[in-house]
Amino acid sequence: MDRHKEVLFTPKYQGTRFEHHRFPLDLVEDLDTLRKMTIDLAKHIYLENNPDKKRIPKNFTEGISFELESIDKGSTIPKIVLMAGMTGLFPQHNLDYFTEAGKRIVEVIEKAEDPENKKFEIPDTVLFHFHHLGKKLLDDESIEFKPNDPAKKATFTKESRKRILLVASKNKEYSSDVFVKGLITAVDKLKQTFDIQLINGDKVKGCYLPEQQETIMEAFNKMENKQKISIKGDGILNINDKLITITEMAEINLLDAFDVATRLEELSLLEDGWLDGYGKAPDKQGLEWLAKTFDSNYDVENLPLPATFPTPEGNVQFEWSIGDFEISMEVELTRLRGVYHEYNTITKKDKFFYLNLKEEKKWFILNKLLYEKIK
Amino acid sequence: MEEAILLLRQVHPSWIQGDSFSQQVFTSQTFTPTSKDEGLLSVYNGDMFTPETAYNNHISQSLKSAGVVAVSKKECNEEDVPVIEDNDPFEGHCSLDFTSKSKGQVNRTAAAFKRYAQNRGWLFQNTSL
């Protein structure tokens, strides 16, 4: 049987992850969300256009299907088409409601580009679906819903998503991907909930799945030993981006006491005067850079993690006590340079030199020096 | 001053790391004078203060401490660091004199002091942190 095809969405995903024209599986939910949103809005438009009707016809979606036709190049463009049955030579009559719904969804996204826009012309029940659209977008990523329109590309970002959700939320809250670290301070096994004290001191509630209980309990039982955990999942945030609750955990890990990224996050909370009135606060961007660079270049699998301390000058000092050696590397966050010092406590000889930490090979030198000490 | 006397040094809470009190490590910066110290590092005379009384004295001045570690007078001698019994600003205050040392020598001495103090272990810890 002949079927009518209508291109509904050609969202162009932009960002580093899409440079090779692949579609990450954690974004597949976006496509199904567009389908659900379109159906709900099509029903709304039907009732809007037929004020005498109280209900949607039972077979309203019959013969209609949403299909992923292709993933086109030009970043990554999943092409979603609407397939509809034919009535004689014409597509079935209710198709227009779906195509109109698609247009209105794109209009909402276009309007949300303007931070001043606080009103969207579709019902909150449909806006609610935006909780599941673009949830896994990263900070540097966006989706253009009108990629071929030179004037208005209807660009959807984490920020515009937040604006839409805040409009739809009575409590002025929105959902987002979260990645947090902290201490488990309470567990309710009956309700399968926990309290976590985040690194910045905020306390947040969360819920866990039965298979996650063992890890949660281990972290809770070691709370007094400052056992921290990291959680990747979904959460609800308020208008000021403060996390209110963790609604779902996708990943949960016990952290090493010397985990460098966690420690650097703690140091980012220091303020000027942290050392009894003295001591400059480390630069936050510098700390973020160091966390990423350390993670990419330091051989965490084979080398001991260093202890990480702030310096009064606003830098960071890594320290290792290995065998007879006391080793330190002060990282100057403004110059991105390491000042390496090793001291042999037996021979009392020492070595001192600079390492340009922007260069990968200098991290190899650091790794090599440490391999020699742990032999 | 006798060689066995311990010179008690407070460790700032931002300068410790570890998952349990027994395993907490501290930075060698604990034994590095900062620019405000002008080369003189404040310590408590272990002949006049116990680690706990030194801690209490320190925090009573609205200064922070995670606990107390120490080097001995003998270890100061070995690292060529004079100990000045200045008793100023209070009775029992001493200064470890780094004024004649270059930056490199200060770092070397701080590393050596850290190892001495680490081997000796914590003499007092603030368990509320």
Interface residues (C-beta under 8 A of the other chain):
Chain A: K222 N225 K226 Q227 A257 F258 R263 L267 L270 W274 L275 D276 Y278 G279 A307 T308 F309 P310 T311 P312 Q317 E319 S321 E326 S328 H341 Y343 T345 K348 D350 F352
Chain B: H12 S14 W15 Q17 G18 D19 S20 Q23 V25 T27 S28 Q29 T34 S35 K36 L63 K64 G104 N107 R108 A111 A112 K114 R115 Q118
